[in-house]
């Protein structure tokens, strides 16, 4: 006969994992009050990205840090600001004036060079830290390691993503990698 105490301990230790896989991280986080922080991953190394929590200094950035969902999607003012930032940081030089692709692949979906671009968290990680394919990181402290103030804030990166998503099939959850 199985020990009911051991069974209960085992169940409670695996329950969060099972629930997270069934409901998804965002739902678990929302149930926990949204105070959890998601872990961002460096696209180049696969290691956790160390982004100061102080940089997530707007309500929208804080929401993103806890859910991985961009609250600026569909927000016309944020989209307009994102377009300006996209051009200011010369993203258009490689990705084209409407993110359709130029010397680098288009980033509007539904097909992506990097599968993680299909969701907001993944696209944020790519914008923040760059890729091994030649894109440099645009996040604060990543553009110029000698100047921690240079680069996009998380809030600005989210606005750029909102603009990119407004340019075509966002592929939210359904993007197909190119490879």
Secondary structure, DSSP 8 states (H G I E B T S, - for coil): ---HHHHHHHHHHHHHHHHHHHH-HHHHHHHTTS------B-TTT-SB----GGG--SHHHHHHHHHS--TTTT-HHHHHHHHHHHHHTTTHHHH-TTSSBSSSB--SSSEESSGGGGSHHHHHHHHHHB-TTS-B--BTTTS-TT-TT-SB-HHHHHHHHHHHHHTS---TTT-EE--
